[in-house]
Amino acid sequence: QLDSLFHKAKAKMGFLFGYEADNHAINTAPKETLVKITFAEKGGLKGKGKLDIVKSGFTPANENEFMENYIAGNITTVGDDEW
C-alpha cells in the first residue's frame, strides 16, 4: 500500500517514494498532516454570536431539515423510485 507513496523525507531534506518509519501508518494519514484545533477564535460579527456558516444548517450539531434527511439517507433512492 505504501511502497509507492511520495512524501517529504523526515530525516533529511528531500523527497522520496515509499515507506519511512514512524511517518506513515496504514490506519491513518501521514503524521505531518494531523492537527488538533482546541480553539480558533470567537465567531460572529466582532466576535459576538455565531458564525454565519453555523446559521446555514449545514454544520455538525446545527443541521437543518435537509441535512437531517441527507444524513438519514432519505435524499436519493435507488431502483424504481425517482431520484
KOLGU-4560 file (N, C-alpha, C; in nm, 3 decimals, padded with zeros to 5 digits):
<recs>
<n_xx: 00.082 n_yy: -00.120 n_zz: 00.000 ca_xx: 00.000 ca_yy: 00.000 ca_zz: 00.000 c_xx: 00.086 c_yy: 00.126 c_zz: 00.000 mol: A seq: 1 type: GLN>
<n_xx: 00.193 n_yy: 00.127 n_zz: 00.074 ca_xx: 00.270 ca_yy: 00.249 ca_zz: 00.091 c_xx: 00.401 c_yy: 00.251 c_zz: 00.014 mol: A seq: 2 type: LEU>
<n_xx: 00.432 n_yy: 00.148 n_zz: -00.063 ca_xx: 00.563 ca_yy: 00.142 ca_zz: -00.126 c_xx: 00.580 c_yy: 00.239 c_zz: -00.241 mol: A seq: 3 type: ASP>
<n_xx: 00.473 n_yy: 00.301 n_zz: -00.292 ca_xx: 00.488 ca_yy: 00.399 ca_zz: -00.399 c_xx: 00.443 c_yy: 00.538 c_zz: -00.355 mol: A seq: 4 type: SER>
<n_xx: 00.423 n_yy: 00.559 n_zz: -00.226 ca_xx: 00.375 ca_yy: 00.686 ca_zz: -00.175 c_xx: 00.485 c_yy: 00.790 c_zz: -00.178 mol: A seq: 5 type: LEU>
<n_xx: 00.458 n_yy: 00.906 n_zz: -00.238 ca_xx: 00.554 ca_yy: 01.015 ca_zz: -00.248 c_xx: 00.535 c_yy: 01.107 c_zz: -00.128 mol: A seq: 6 type: PHE>
<n_xx: 00.643 n_yy: 01.144 n_zz: -00.061 ca_xx: 00.630 ca_yy: 01.233 ca_zz: 00.054 c_xx: 00.764 c_yy: 01.299 c_zz: 00.085 mol: A seq: 7 type: HIS>
<n_xx: 00.758 n_yy: 01.396 n_zz: 00.177 ca_xx: 00.881 ca_yy: 01.461 ca_zz: 00.222 c_xx: 00.956 c_yy: 01.367 c_zz: 00.316 mol: A seq: 8 type: LYS>
<n_xx: 01.086 n_yy: 01.365 n_zz: 00.302 ca_xx: 01.168 ca_yy: 01.283 ca_zz: 00.391 c_xx: 01.170 c_yy: 01.347 c_zz: 00.529 mol: A seq: 9 type: ALA>
<n_xx: 01.166 n_yy: 01.265 n_zz: 00.632 ca_xx: 01.164 ca_yy: 01.321 ca_zz: 00.767 c_xx: 01.303 c_yy: 01.335 c_zz: 00.825 mol: A seq: 10 type: LYS>
<n_xx: 01.396 n_yy: 01.250 n_zz: 00.786 ca_xx: 01.529 ca_yy: 01.250 ca_zz: 00.845 c_xx: 01.629 c_yy: 01.334 c_zz: 00.766 mol: A seq: 11 type: ALA>
<n_xx: 01.593 n_yy: 01.381 n_zz: 00.648 ca_xx: 01.684 ca_yy: 01.462 ca_zz: 00.567 c_xx: 01.601 c_yy: 01.555 c_zz: 00.480 mol: A seq: 12 type: LYS>
<n_xx: 01.665 n_yy: 01.651 n_zz: 00.416 ca_xx: 01.593 ca_yy: 01.740 ca_zz: 00.326 c_xx: 01.579 c_yy: 01.670 c_zz: 00.192 mol: A seq: 13 type: MET>
<n_xx: 01.457 n_yy: 01.656 n_zz: 00.145 ca_xx: 01.435 ca_yy: 01.592 ca_zz: 00.017 c_xx: 01.302 c_yy: 01.522 c_zz: 00.012 mol: A seq: 14 type: GLY>
<n_xx: 01.276 n_yy: 01.459 n_zz: -00.100 ca_xx: 01.153 ca_yy: 01.386 ca_zz: -00.121 c_xx: 01.189 c_yy: 01.241 c_zz: -00.154 mol: A seq: 15 type: PHE>
<n_xx: 01.097 n_yy: 01.151 n_zz: -00.126 ca_xx: 01.122 ca_yy: 01.012 ca_zz: -00.158 c_xx: 00.992 c_yy: 00.938 c_zz: -00.182 mol: A seq: 16 type: LEU>
<n_xx: 01.005 n_yy: 00.822 n_zz: -00.241 ca_xx: 00.892 ca_yy: 00.733 ca_zz: -00.262 c_xx: 00.904 c_yy: 00.619 c_zz: -00.163 mol: A seq: 17 type: PHE>
<n_xx: 00.792 n_yy: 00.576 n_zz: -00.109 ca_xx: 00.794 ca_yy: 00.458 ca_zz: -00.025 c_xx: 00.779 c_yy: 00.488 c_zz: 00.123 mol: A seq: 18 type: GLY>
<n_xx: 00.784 n_yy: 00.382 n_zz: 00.198 ca_xx: 00.761 ca_yy: 00.386 ca_zz: 00.342 c_xx: 00.879 c_yy: 00.448 c_zz: 00.416 mol: A seq: 19 type: TYR>
<n_xx: 00.849 n_yy: 00.525 n_zz: 00.519 ca_xx: 00.953 ca_yy: 00.576 ca_zz: 00.608 c_xx: 00.906 c_yy: 00.552 c_zz: 00.750 mol: A seq: 20 type: GLU>
<n_xx: 00.990 n_yy: 00.496 n_zz: 00.833 ca_xx: 00.949 ca_yy: 00.458 ca_zz: 00.969 c_xx: 00.891 c_yy: 00.576 c_zz: 01.045 mol: A seq: 21 type: ALA>
<n_xx: 00.783 n_yy: 00.551 n_zz: 01.117 ca_xx: 00.716 ca_yy: 00.648 ca_zz: 01.203 c_xx: 00.660 c_yy: 00.767 c_zz: 01.126 mol: A seq: 22 type: ASP>
<n_xx: 00.649 n_yy: 00.759 n_zz: 00.996 ca_xx: 00.593 ca_yy: 00.869 ca_zz: 00.920 c_xx: 00.458 c_yy: 00.832 c_zz: 00.861 mol: A seq: 23 type: ASN>
<n_xx: 00.439 n_yy: 00.708 n_zz: 00.824 ca_xx: 00.314 ca_yy: 00.662 ca_zz: 00.766 c_xx: 00.266 c_yy: 00.538 c_zz: 00.840 mol: A seq: 24 type: HIS>
<n_xx: 00.137 n_yy: 00.531 n_zz: 00.856 ca_xx: 00.078 ca_yy: 00.412 ca_zz: 00.914 c_xx: -00.046 c_yy: 00.377 c_zz: 00.834 mol: A seq: 25 type: ALA>
<n_xx: -00.079 n_yy: 00.250 n_zz: 00.826 ca_xx: -00.194 ca_yy: 00.208 ca_zz: 00.745 c_xx: -00.324 c_yy: 00.261 c_zz: 00.803 mol: A seq: 26 type: ILE>
<n_xx: -00.330 n_yy: 00.282 n_zz: 00.933 ca_xx: -00.456 ca_yy: 00.322 ca_zz: 00.995 c_xx: -00.479 c_yy: 00.473 c_zz: 00.999 mol: A seq: 27 type: ASN>
<n_xx: -00.392 n_yy: 00.555 n_zz: 00.941 ca_xx: -00.412 ca_yy: 00.699 ca_zz: 00.947 c_xx: -00.336 c_yy: 00.768 c_zz: 00.834 mol: A seq: 28 type: THR>
<n_xx: -00.342 n_yy: 00.898 n_zz: 00.831 ca_xx: -00.273 ca_yy: 00.978 ca_zz: 00.731 c_xx: -00.127 c_yy: 00.996 c_zz: 00.773 mol: A seq: 29 type: ALA>
<n_xx: -00.043 n_yy: 01.051 n_zz: 00.683 ca_xx: 00.093 ca_yy: 01.083 ca_zz: 00.726 c_xx: 00.090 c_yy: 01.171 c_zz: 00.851 mol: A seq: 30 type: PRO>
<n_xx: 00.177 n_yy: 01.144 n_zz: 00.944 ca_xx: 00.174 ca_yy: 01.213 ca_zz: 01.073 c_xx: 00.187 c_yy: 01.364 c_zz: 01.058 mol: A seq: 31 type: LYS>
<n_xx: 00.255 n_yy: 01.411 n_zz: 00.955 ca_xx: 00.274 ca_yy: 01.554 ca_zz: 00.937 c_xx: 00.145 c_yy: 01.626 c_zz: 00.900 mol: A seq: 32 type: GLU>
<n_xx: 00.040 n_yy: 01.553 n_zz: 00.864 ca_xx: -00.085 ca_yy: 01.617 ca_zz: 00.825 c_xx: -00.188 c_yy: 01.621 c_zz: 00.937 mol: A seq: 33 type: THR>
<n_xx: -00.162 n_yy: 01.556 n_zz: 01.050 ca_xx: -00.258 ca_yy: 01.552 ca_zz: 01.160 c_xx: -00.246 c_yy: 01.678 c_zz: 01.244 mol: A seq: 34 type: LEU>
<n_xx: -00.359 n_yy: 01.742 n_zz: 01.272 ca_xx: -00.362 ca_yy: 01.862 ca_zz: 01.355 c_xx: -00.472 c_yy: 01.849 c_zz: 01.458 mol: A seq: 35 type: VAL>
<n_xx: -00.459 n_yy: 01.922 n_zz: 01.566 ca_xx: -00.562 ca_yy: 01.928 ca_zz: 01.668 c_xx: -00.591 c_yy: 02.075 c_zz: 01.694 mol: A seq: 36 type: LYS>
<n_xx: -00.717 n_yy: 02.114 n_zz: 01.675 ca_xx: -00.757 ca_yy: 02.252 ca_zz: 01.699 c_xx: -00.839 c_yy: 02.254 c_zz: 01.826 mol: A seq: 37 type: ILE>
<n_xx: -00.793 n_yy: 02.328 n_zz: 01.926 ca_xx: -00.868 ca_yy: 02.336 ca_zz: 02.051 c_xx: -00.955 c_yy: 02.460 c_zz: 02.056 mol: A seq: 38 type: THR>
<n_xx: -00.909 n_yy: 02.571 n_zz: 02.000 ca_xx: -00.989 ca_yy: 02.693 ca_zz: 01.995 c_xx: -00.936 c_yy: 02.779 c_zz: 01.883 mol: A seq: 39 type: PHE>
<n_xx: -01.021 n_yy: 02.819 n_zz: 01.793 ca_xx: -00.977 ca_yy: 02.902 ca_zz: 01.682 c_xx: -00.996 c_yy: 03.049 c_zz: 01.718 mol: A seq: 40 type: ALA>
<n_xx: -01.119 n_yy: 03.093 n_zz: 01.724 ca_xx: -01.150 ca_yy: 03.231 ca_zz: 01.761 c_xx: -01.299 c_yy: 03.241 c_zz: 01.785 mol: A seq: 41 type: GLU>
<n_xx: -01.340 n_yy: 03.346 n_zz: 01.851 ca_xx: -01.483 ca_yy: 03.368 ca_zz: 01.872 c_xx: -01.546 c_yy: 03.402 c_zz: 01.738 mol: A seq: 42 type: LYS>
<n_xx: -01.663 n_yy: 03.348 n_zz: 01.713 ca_xx: -01.727 ca_yy: 03.368 ca_zz: 01.584 c_xx: -01.820 c_yy: 03.487 c_zz: 01.583 mol: A seq: 43 type: GLY>
<n_xx: -01.887 n_yy: 03.504 n_zz: 01.472 ca_xx: -01.984 ca_yy: 03.612 ca_zz: 01.458 c_xx: -01.917 c_yy: 03.746 c_zz: 01.432 mol: A seq: 44 type: GLY>
<n_xx: -02.001 n_yy: 03.844 n_zz: 01.404 ca_xx: -01.954 ca_yy: 03.979 ca_zz: 01.376 c_xx: -01.891 c_yy: 04.039 c_zz: 01.501 mol: A seq: 45 type: LEU>
<n_xx: -01.769 n_yy: 04.084 n_zz: 01.491 ca_xx: -01.692 ca_yy: 04.142 ca_zz: 01.602 c_xx: -01.680 c_yy: 04.045 c_zz: 01.719 mol: A seq: 46 type: LYS>
<n_xx: -01.677 n_yy: 03.915 n_zz: 01.691 ca_xx: -01.657 ca_yy: 03.815 ca_zz: 01.794 c_xx: -01.778 c_yy: 03.787 c_zz: 01.880 mol: A seq: 47 type: GLY>
<n_xx: -01.895 n_yy: 03.827 n_zz: 01.836 ca_xx: -02.017 ca_yy: 03.805 ca_zz: 01.915 c_xx: -02.113 c_yy: 03.717 c_zz: 01.837 mol: A seq: 48 type: LYS>
<n_xx: -02.178 n_yy: 03.626 n_zz: 01.907 ca_xx: -02.275 ca_yy: 03.539 ca_zz: 01.842 c_xx: -02.209 c_yy: 03.425 c_zz: 01.767 mol: A seq: 49 type: GLY>
<n_xx: -02.285 n_yy: 03.365 n_zz: 01.677 ca_xx: -02.236 ca_yy: 03.252 ca_zz: 01.599 c_xx: -02.190 c_yy: 03.298 c_zz: 01.462 mol: A seq: 50 type: LYS>
<n_xx: -02.097 n_yy: 03.222 n_zz: 01.403 ca_xx: -02.056 ca_yy: 03.248 ca_zz: 01.266 c_xx: -02.175 c_yy: 03.230 c_zz: 01.173 mol: A seq: 51 type: LEU>
<n_xx: -02.175 n_yy: 03.300 n_zz: 01.061 ca_xx: -02.285 ca_yy: 03.288 ca_zz: 00.965 c_xx: -02.298 c_yy: 03.146 c_zz: 00.913 mol: A seq: 52 type: ASP>
<n_xx: -02.187 n_yy: 03.075 n_zz: 00.896 ca_xx: -02.194 ca_yy: 02.939 ca_zz: 00.843 c_xx: -02.268 c_yy: 02.847 c_zz: 00.938 mol: A seq: 53 type: ILE>
<n_xx: -02.261 n_yy: 02.872 n_zz: 01.068 ca_xx: -02.332 ca_yy: 02.790 ca_zz: 01.166 c_xx: -02.482 c_yy: 02.807 c_zz: 01.149 mol: A seq: 54 type: VAL>
<n_xx: -02.524 n_yy: 02.927 n_zz: 01.113 ca_xx: -02.667 ca_yy: 02.955 ca_zz: 01.095 c_xx: -02.722 c_yy: 02.893 c_zz: 00.966 mol: A seq: 55 type: LYS>
<n_xx: -02.634 n_yy: 02.843 n_zz: 00.878 ca_xx: -02.678 ca_yy: 02.789 ca_zz: 00.750 c_xx: -02.749 c_yy: 02.655 c_zz: 00.761 mol: A seq: 56 type: SER>
<n_xx: -02.722 n_yy: 02.580 n_zz: 00.870 ca_xx: -02.784 ca_yy: 02.450 ca_zz: 00.886 c_xx: -02.705 c_yy: 02.336 c_zz: 00.825 mol: A seq: 57 type: GLY>
<n_xx: -02.583 n_yy: 02.362 n_zz: 00.780 ca_xx: -02.501 ca_yy: 02.260 ca_zz: 00.716 c_xx: -02.379 c_yy: 02.221 c_zz: 00.798 mol: A seq: 58 type: PHE>
<n_xx: -02.372 n_yy: 02.259 n_zz: 00.925 ca_xx: -02.258 ca_yy: 02.226 ca_zz: 01.009 c_xx: -02.297 c_yy: 02.122 c_zz: 01.114 mol: A seq: 59 type: THR>
<n_xx: -02.202 n_yy: 02.043 n_zz: 01.163 ca_xx: -02.234 ca_yy: 01.942 ca_zz: 01.265 c_xx: -02.298 c_yy: 02.004 c_zz: 01.389 mol: A seq: 60 type: PRO>
<n_xx: -02.397 n_yy: 01.936 n_zz: 01.441 ca_xx: -02.474 ca_yy: 01.978 ca_zz: 01.560 c_xx: -02.565 c_yy: 02.097 c_zz: 01.533 mol: A seq: 61 type: ALA>
<n_xx: -02.572 n_yy: 02.143 n_zz: 01.409 ca_xx: -02.661 ca_yy: 02.253 ca_zz: 01.371 c_xx: -02.732 c_yy: 02.221 c_zz: 01.241 mol: A seq: 62 type: ASN>
<n_xx: -02.770 n_yy: 02.095 n_zz: 01.221 ca_xx: -02.827 ca_yy: 02.051 ca_zz: 01.095 c_xx: -02.969 c_yy: 02.104 c_zz: 01.078 mol: A seq: 63 type: GLU>
<n_xx: -02.999 n_yy: 02.147 n_zz: 00.954 ca_xx: -03.137 ca_yy: 02.183 ca_zz: 00.922 c_xx: -03.212 c_yy: 02.057 c_zz: 00.876 mol: A seq: 64 type: ASN>
<n_xx: -03.337 n_yy: 02.073 n_zz: 00.837 ca_xx: -03.419 ca_yy: 01.957 ca_zz: 00.800 c_xx: -03.360 c_yy: 01.882 c_zz: 00.680 mol: A seq: 65 type: GLU>
<n_xx: -03.308 n_yy: 01.956 n_zz: 00.581 ca_xx: -03.248 ca_yy: 01.892 ca_zz: 00.464 c_xx: -03.129 c_yy: 01.805 c_zz: 00.506 mol: A seq: 66 type: PHE>
<n_xx: -03.041 n_yy: 01.859 n_zz: 00.589 ca_xx: -02.923 ca_yy: 01.783 ca_zz: 00.631 c_xx: -02.961 c_yy: 01.661 c_zz: 00.714 mol: A seq: 67 type: MET>
<n_xx: -03.063 n_yy: 01.672 n_zz: 00.797 ca_xx: -03.108 ca_yy: 01.556 ca_zz: 00.874 c_xx: -03.158 c_yy: 01.446 c_zz: 00.782 mol: A seq: 68 type: GLU>
<n_xx: -03.231 n_yy: 01.485 n_zz: 00.675 ca_xx: -03.275 ca_yy: 01.387 ca_zz: 00.576 c_xx: -03.157 c_yy: 01.328 c_zz: 00.499 mol: A seq: 69 type: ASN>
<n_xx: -03.058 n_yy: 01.411 n_zz: 00.467 ca_xx: -02.939 ca_yy: 01.364 ca_zz: 00.397 c_xx: -02.864 c_yy: 01.261 c_zz: 00.482 mol: A seq: 70 type: TYR>
<n_xx: -02.844 n_yy: 01.292 n_zz: 00.608 ca_xx: -02.773 ca_yy: 01.201 ca_zz: 00.698 c_xx: -02.849 c_yy: 01.070 c_zz: 00.714 mol: A seq: 71 type: ILE>
<n_xx: -02.980 n_yy: 01.078 n_zz: 00.716 ca_xx: -03.063 ca_yy: 00.958 ca_zz: 00.731 c_xx: -03.070 c_yy: 00.878 c_zz: 00.602 mol: A seq: 72 type: ALA>
<n_xx: -03.021 n_yy: 00.934 n_zz: 00.490 ca_xx: -03.023 ca_yy: 00.864 ca_zz: 00.362 c_xx: -03.155 c_yy: 00.875 c_zz: 00.289 mol: A seq: 73 type: GLY>
<n_xx: -03.231 n_yy: 00.980 n_zz: 00.316 ca_xx: -03.363 ca_yy: 00.996 ca_zz: 00.256 c_xx: -03.365 c_yy: 01.089 c_zz: 00.136 mol: A seq: 74 type: ASN>
<n_xx: -03.252 n_yy: 01.137 n_zz: 00.088 ca_xx: -03.249 ca_yy: 01.233 ca_zz: -00.022 c_xx: -03.259 c_yy: 01.162 c_zz: -00.157 mol: A seq: 75 type: ILE>
<n_xx: -03.184 n_yy: 01.057 n_zz: -00.178 ca_xx: -03.188 ca_yy: 00.984 ca_zz: -00.304 c_xx: -03.235 c_yy: 00.841 c_zz: -00.280 mol: A seq: 76 type: THR>
<n_xx: -03.290 n_yy: 00.783 n_zz: -00.384 ca_xx: -03.331 ca_yy: 00.644 ca_zz: -00.377 c_xx: -03.275 c_yy: 00.570 c_zz: -00.498 mol: A seq: 77 type: THR>
<n_xx: -03.267 n_yy: 00.441 n_zz: -00.488 ca_xx: -03.216 ca_yy: 00.358 ca_zz: -00.596 c_xx: -03.325 c_yy: 00.259 c_zz: -00.633 mol: A seq: 78 type: VAL>
<n_xx: -03.344 n_yy: 00.242 n_zz: -00.763 ca_xx: -03.444 ca_yy: 00.145 ca_zz: -00.808 c_xx: -03.554 c_yy: 00.214 c_zz: -00.887 mol: A seq: 79 type: GLY>
<n_xx: -03.677 n_yy: 00.173 n_zz: -00.863 ca_xx: -03.790 ca_yy: 00.224 ca_zz: -00.940 c_xx: -03.829 c_yy: 00.365 c_zz: -00.901 mol: A seq: 80 type: ASP>
<n_xx: -03.792 n_yy: 00.409 n_zz: -00.783 ca_xx: -03.830 ca_yy: 00.543 ca_zz: -00.738 c_xx: -03.753 c_yy: 00.649 c_zz: -00.814 mol: A seq: 81 type: ASP>
<n_xx: -03.811 n_yy: 00.770 n_zz: -00.823 ca_xx: -03.740 ca_yy: 00.880 ca_zz: -00.887 c_xx: -03.629 c_yy: 00.929 c_zz: -00.797 mol: A seq: 82 type: GLU>
<n_xx: -03.529 n_yy: 00.988 n_zz: -00.856 ca_xx: -03.420 ca_yy: 01.044 ca_zz: -00.779 c_xx: -03.465 c_yy: 01.172 c_zz: -00.722 mol: A seq: 83 type: TRP>
</recs>
